[in-house]
Amino acid sequence: MVQIAPSLLAADFSALGREIARVPEAELLHIDVMDGVFVPNLSMGPQIVEALRDKTRQIFDVHLMLLHPARYIPVFRKAGADWLTFHVECEDDPEEVLQAIQASGAKAGMALKPGTSPQALFPYGERLHSVTIMTVEPGFGGQVLQREPLEKIRVLKERFPHLHLEVDGGVNRETASLCRQAGADILVAGTAVFRAENPGREMAFLRGESPA
């Protein structure tokens, strides 16, 4: 069964603890970290992660949209990140970042922008726990899913069947079935979940279940 990772980027920032309490059915919580350089937006830092850590036992899936993620790996791990994902397009040496994540004890993931080939991950795939396939340009929520990047799921699953493959961007009731059919293991959904009147029911729809 596909897992759902609600993105806190779409939550009410004035009440994040309360927002987390609205999604107890979610297996993971997706936390977008943006530096205003790698992507044209700013978002949450390690203080937010630390403040939320004792609010739930759910996995903190921290997505580092940073030009230089290496220096922040120990900080976010100490704050409570369980999974740490960085972009292959960053300016740090991917080997350095990957080694830092593994040394921290977190699960290591890499992310791909829509235009980046899955082959860019081939040198690292055996050591990764997950891959985040961006179906929108990273930086802002509420965008429309691009279908072409979903083909990367097939390529990566064939070569690295152990990977947890996550789709991030534009996931909603209309597009979730496309992601599931493509073979996604995890769906990141922000607006669709946190703007819903009943987030639990919405997540059931995204999984392909028939909610009561």
Steps between C-alpha positions, in 0.01 A plus 500: 500500500630844407594723793404865542738773614306822566717802423513752783568771242122513447410490870401792719837628620340671798386164640731226371456281808125504452540434127708189567228374732258513205695235304566207738435256213804624307807277506739791446505877530677681217696806609628729225812701581576781251788746500377765257797423272461146370129576472335845500333461838577473871339256740565304818828460687626255763328690781161409352600135469620493860185671628278243328702189578330421830153550351498171308682172436441527126802492272641845424584496130715813465552625144803728476455736207835660573791606283741375769329228706813333643551749781141458621484121524609473868275791598183354354579152625548633852170689467318174430512420127459128425548519124721763337463561128719733297505594132747349259502845336646670810849652491647275770671174407220238517745249646578740784133559576411133479781406735392771746143365504616144552734610779212682671289185518218638285358326194653649186298621205564696184260716300471575130358812342257434211764554232774288659565153361464202737843387381644780714426280802649177368838545677323534838189283471626197694566717806174692493189422699266717294474722195270800471381560146388859460201538270506879536786747515597511869434809706126553526194290582177482306655439156364269229659155471716437193448146372831449319715459816288202608686288243805529727326269748513207256867564417605519865289205614651277235855588599455545878197299616577573866436873468199672653383722214320817597304737274498864608296769330141547390367182663123508547193284433532550126872417474558246780387209282762594238769485769378166634481350151856619433617304804547769765540379858442835672289799401584843637183707520475843659208706379287192433530382861531807719239704313251213517212508748578138592872426444466134596231443240705686241804284565286189452400631158865564415587142597227372270283377784125544525452705817199426717 
